[in-house]
């Protein structure tokens, strides 16, 4: 199984959210890379973030971001 570049961009975007504060949203500016803008639109369509250009995590998004960030932390840990 290979991971698509779209999937990886979605994960990268989820990793930008600060999970320590529910008030920590993000804003994807119109000058951002097209792949980043598309990732935000996909996550919005999946009800993971509140706005097409970022916003806040939904309850589903909070769970998804927590899992994504935990996975990155585990994979980056040194044995």
C-alpha positions as CSV (number, residue, x, y, z in Angstrom):
1,X,0.0,0.0,0.0
2,X,1.4,3.4,-0.9
3,X,0.2,6.7,0.5
4,X,-0.9,9.3,-2.0
5,X,0.6,12.8,-2.0
6,X,-2.9,14.1,-1.2
7,X,-3.1,11.9,1.9
8,X,0.3,13.0,3.1
9,X,-0.6,16.6,2.6
10,X,-3.8,16.1,4.7
11,X,-1.7,14.5,7.5
12,X,0.8,17.4,7.3
13,X,-2.0,19.9,7.7
14,X,-3.5,18.0,10.7
15,X,-0.1,18.2,12.3
16,X,-0.1,22.0,12.2
17,X,-2.9,22.2,14.8
18,X,-2.0,22.8,18.4
19,X,-3.8,20.2,20.4
20,X,-3.0,21.9,23.7
21,X,-5.7,24.6,23.1
22,X,-9.1,24.3,21.5
23,X,-8.7,28.0,20.6
24,X,-5.8,27.2,18.3
25,X,-7.1,27.4,14.8
26,X,-5.1,27.9,11.5
27,X,-5.6,30.0,8.5
28,X,-4.5,28.9,5.0
29,X,-3.8,32.0,3.0
30,X,-4.7,32.2,-0.7
31,X,-0.9,32.5,-1.4
32,X,-0.3,29.1,0.1
33,X,0.9,26.2,-2.0
34,X,-2.0,24.8,-4.1
35,X,-1.5,21.4,-2.4
36,X,-2.0,23.0,1.1
37,X,-5.2,24.8,-0.1
38,X,-6.5,21.6,-1.6
39,X,-5.8,19.7,1.7
40,X,-7.8,22.2,3.7
41,X,-10.7,21.9,1.3
42,X,-10.6,18.1,1.5
43,X,-10.5,18.2,5.3
44,X,-13.4,20.7,5.4
45,X,-15.4,18.4,3.1
46,X,-14.8,15.5,5.5
47,X,-16.0,17.6,8.5
48,X,-12.6,17.6,10.0
49,X,-12.0,21.4,10.0
50,X,-14.6,24.1,10.3
51,X,-13.6,26.3,7.3
52,X,-12.4,25.6,3.7
53,X,-9.3,27.7,4.6
54,X,-8.6,26.2,8.0
55,X,-10.5,27.4,11.0
56,X,-10.7,25.0,13.9
57,X,-10.8,21.3,14.4
58,X,-14.3,19.7,14.7
59,X,-14.7,16.9,17.3
60,X,-13.9,14.4,14.5
61,X,-10.9,16.6,13.5
62,X,-9.6,16.7,17.0
63,X,-9.6,12.9,17.1
64,X,-8.0,12.7,13.7
65,X,-5.3,15.3,14.5
66,X,-4.5,13.5,17.8
67,X,-4.0,10.2,16.0
68,X,-1.9,11.8,13.3
69,X,0.3,13.7,15.7
70,X,0.7,10.6,17.9
71,X,1.8,8.5,14.9
72,X,4.3,11.1,13.8
73,X,5.7,11.3,17.4
74,X,6.0,7.5,17.5
75,X,7.7,7.2,14.1
76,X,10.2,10.0,14.9
77,X,11.1,8.5,18.3
78,X,14.7,7.2,18.5
79,X,14.9,3.6,19.7
